[in-house]
Amino acid sequence: MMQEALRFDPRAAGPVTRADFPEQARVARHQPKGARRGLPLTIRGLRKSFGDNAVLRAIDLHIPAGQFVAIVGRSGCGKSTLLRLIAGLEKPDAGTISFGEGTRREDIRVMFQEPRLLPWSRVLGNVEVGLGAGRGSPDAKARAAQALVEVGLDSKRDQWPAALSGGQKQRVALARALVSHPRVLAFDEPLGSLDALTRISMQRLLERVWHDQGFTAILVTHDVAEAVALADRVLIIEEGRIAHDLDVHIGRPRERGSSDLAALEGTILRELLRSGEDV
């Protein structure tokens, strides 16, 4: 099966309508100037074991700046361990992970499956936590408020976490990750506990903020449909190695349920099922 990416022909472009202008202005305001803000990632010979269990075996990988990569695989294949190594939450036994010169700790952020909000702090305060040492800066509250605007939760800034729905809590967690303007954002199955409709809404939000801010996105997910809906590239991990590296040549915005997405999802599922029963 051949999949073809959509191409933009400037000769066919027409004027922006008045109705479209606010959205176009929002995108233009948040698009990175010049090169994309994301950092490139290069991994060489990465190995990680826990006791006698070799979880990752000689991983080699390069992710260009600003790319959206999804990682899928059976339970226990090593995908979450790989994400944690990239985020600096684990140390490798061997190999290197590099993002280029001048990388700061705040350039790399993680969004987890559980929102991990502080119950004693209001929504705005929870977002400010993402600023780390910058939380005491004069503009901390303004930056946190802007991050809530980005995820559509400005009206909830003074609420307690207990008053929020599951989807709203994940939006707060996303705002907390975005507030420091990361250049790499790692997602460790952040939508796994959400209902189907909320999950689709959150997928669209993730895609929008990635497009607007230009960070490099790395998503670990068990949901193959989610992977092909969001990613430029899907990595399939089997037994601690990258078994397949698939480019997603489907234009954006992507239509859920389209034949192209369904065909690619089927290809990936067949590869996963070929390596075992537990997907």
C-alpha positions in Angstrom: 0.0 0.0 0.0 1.3 3.4 -0.9 0.5 6.4 1.3 1.1 9.9 0.0 1.6 13.0 2.0 -0.4 16.1 1.3 1.7 18.9 -0.4 1.1 22.6 -0.3 1.0 24.5 -3.6 1.4 28.3 -3.0 -0.1 29.0 -6.5 -3.4 27.5 -5.3 -3.5 29.5 -2.1 -6.4 31.9 -1.7 -6.9 34.8 0.7 -7.7 34.1 4.4 -11.3 34.7 5.2 -12.4 36.9 8.0 -13.8 33.8 9.8 -10.4 32.0 9.6 -8.3 35.0 10.6 -8.4 34.6 14.4 -7.2 31.0 14.2 -4.5 31.9 11.6 -3.3 34.7 13.9 -3.2 32.4 16.9 -1.0 29.9 15.0 1.2 32.6 13.6 1.7 34.1 17.1 2.8 30.8 18.6 4.9 29.4 15.7 8.6 29.3 16.4 10.6 31.9 14.6 13.1 30.5 12.1 14.0 26.9 12.9 11.6 24.8 15.0 12.2 25.1 18.8 12.5 21.4 19.3 15.8 19.7 20.0 17.2 16.8 18.0 17.8 13.6 19.8 20.5 11.0 19.1 20.9 7.7 20.9 23.8 5.4 20.4 24.3 1.9 21.8 21.8 2.4 24.6 21.5 -0.5 27.0 19.5 -0.9 30.3 19.0 -3.9 32.6 17.2 -4.4 35.8 19.0 -7.3 37.6 19.2 -10.1 35.1 16.5 -8.7 32.9 17.9 -6.9 29.8 15.2 -4.4 29.1 16.9 -2.4 26.3 19.6 -3.9 24.0 21.8 -1.6 21.9 19.2 1.0 20.9 20.3 3.4 18.1 18.0 6.2 17.2 17.9 9.7 15.8 14.9 12.0 16.1 15.1 15.3 14.2 14.2 18.5 15.9 10.4 19.1 16.1 9.4 15.6 15.0 6.4 13.8 16.7 7.4 10.2 17.4 5.2 7.5 18.9 6.6 4.4 20.6 4.4 1.3 20.7 5.0 -2.3 21.8 3.8 -5.2 24.0 3.8 -4.7 27.8 7.3 -5.1 29.2 9.0 -4.5 25.8 11.0 -1.5 27.2 9.2 1.5 25.7 8.5 3.3 29.0 12.1 2.6 30.2 13.3 4.2 26.9 11.2 7.2 27.6 12.5 7.5 31.2 16.1 7.3 30.0 15.4 10.0 27.4 13.9 12.2 30.1 16.8 11.6 32.5 14.7 9.8 35.1 16.8 6.6 34.7 20.5 6.2 34.0 21.7 3.9 31.1 24.0 1.0 31.7 25.8 1.8 28.4 25.4 4.1 25.5 24.8 7.8 25.0 21.8 10.1 24.8 22.5 13.6 23.3 20.3 16.6 22.5 22.9 18.9 21.2 24.9 21.7 22.9 23.4 24.1 25.4 20.6 21.8 26.6 19.1 22.8 30.0 17.2 20.6 32.4 14.1 22.6 31.9 14.2 22.0 28.1 13.0 18.4 28.7 9.7 17.7 30.4 7.5 14.6 31.0 3.7 14.2 31.1 2.7 11.0 32.9 -0.4 8.9 32.8 -1.5 10.2 36.3 -1.7 14.0 36.5 0.0 14.0 39.9 -1.5 17.3 40.9 -0.9 18.8 44.4 -4.3 18.6 46.2 -3.4 21.5 48.6 -2.6 23.9 45.7 -5.1 25.5 43.3 -4.9 25.0 39.6 -2.7 28.0 38.9 -0.3 27.0 41.7 -0.1 23.5 40.2 0.9 24.9 36.9 3.5 27.2 38.5 5.2 24.1 39.9 6.4 23.4 36.3 8.6 26.5 36.4 10.9 24.8 38.9 13.4 27.3 40.2 11.7 30.0 38.1 8.6 29.7 40.3 9.7 32.7 42.4 10.2 35.0 39.4 7.9 38.1 39.1 6.2 36.8 35.9 5.6 33.2 37.3 1.8 33.7 37.7 1.5 35.3 34.3 3.3 32.5 32.6 1.2 29.9 34.4 -2.0 31.7 33.4 -0.8 31.8 29.8 -0.2 28.0 29.9 -3.7 27.5 31.1 -5.0 29.6 28.2 -3.1 27.3 25.9 -5.0 24.3 27.2 -8.4 26.0 27.5 -8.6 26.0 31.3 -8.1 29.7 32.1 -11.5 29.8 33.8 -10.4 27.0 36.2 -7.3 28.7 37.5 -8.7 29.2 41.0 -10.3 25.8 41.4 -9.0 23.0 43.6 -7.9 19.8 41.7 -10.6 17.8 43.4 -13.2 19.8 41.6 -11.9 18.9 38.1 -12.8 16.1 35.8 -10.2 13.5 34.7 -9.7 15.3 31.4 -9.4 18.7 33.1 -6.8 17.3 35.4 -4.7 16.1 32.5 -5.0 19.5 30.9 -3.6 21.0 34.0 -0.8 18.5 33.9 -0.1 19.5 30.2 -0.1 23.2 31.1 2.4 22.4 33.9 4.6 20.7 31.3 4.3 23.5 28.8 4.8 26.4 31.2 8.6 26.2 31.0 8.5 26.1 27.2 10.1 22.7 26.8 12.1 21.8 23.7 11.4 18.1 24.2 8.2 16.9 25.7 7.9 13.2 26.6 4.4 11.6 27.1 4.2 8.4 29.1 0.7 7.1 28.2 -0.9 10.3 29.4 -4.4 9.6 28.0 -4.7 5.9 29.1 -7.2 6.5 31.9 -9.6 8.8 30.0 -12.9 7.8 28.4 -13.0 7.6 24.6 -14.4 11.0 23.8 -12.2 12.9 26.3 -9.2 11.0 24.9 -9.9 12.1 21.3 -10.3 15.7 22.6 -7.0 15.5 24.4 -5.3 14.0 21.3 -6.4 17.0 19.3 -5.1 19.3 22.1 -1.7 17.6 22.1 -1.4 17.9 18.4 -2.3 21.6 18.5 0.1 22.6 21.1 2.9 20.6 19.4 2.1 22.3 16.1 2.0 25.7 17.8 5.1 25.4 19.9 7.3 23.2 17.8 8.8 21.0 20.5 10.1 17.5 19.8 7.3 15.1 21.0 7.9 11.5 22.1 4.7 9.6 23.0 4.6 6.1 24.6 1.2 4.5 24.1 -0.6 1.2 24.0 -3.1 2.7 21.6 -2.0 2.1 18.0 -4.9 4.3 16.7 -3.6 7.1 18.9 0.0 6.6 17.6 -1.0 6.9 13.9 -3.4 9.8 14.5 -0.7 11.9 16.2 2.8 10.9 15.1 5.1 11.6 12.1 6.8 8.3 12.9 6.0 5.2 14.8 8.6 3.0 16.5 7.7 -0.6 17.3 9.9 -2.1 20.1 10.3 -5.8 20.5 12.4 -7.5 23.1 14.3 -4.3 23.9 15.1 -3.4 20.3 13.6 -1.1 17.7 12.1 -3.8 15.4 10.3 -1.4 13.0 10.6 2.3 12.2 7.6 3.6 10.2 7.1 7.0 8.7 3.5 8.2 8.7 3.0 9.9 5.3 -0.5 11.1 6.0 -1.3 14.8 5.8 -2.7 16.8 8.7 -5.3 17.4 10.0 -6.0 13.6 10.0 -9.5 12.3 9.8 -10.2 9.7 12.5 -11.5 6.5 10.9 -10.1 7.3 7.5 -9.0 4.3 5.3 -5.3 5.5 5.3 -5.2 5.6 9.1 -7.0 2.3 9.4 -4.6 0.6 7.0 -1.5 1.8 8.8 -3.0 0.9 12.2 -3.7 -2.6 10.8 -0.1 -3.0 9.6 1.3 -2.0 13.0 -1.1 -4.3 14.9 -0.1 -7.3 12.7 3.5 -6.7 13.6 2.7 -6.5 17.3 0.5 -9.6 17.2 3.2 -11.5 15.3 5.5 -11.1 18.3 3.0 -12.2 20.9 -0.6 -12.2 22.1 -0.4 -9.3 24.7 -0.7 -6.0 22.9 
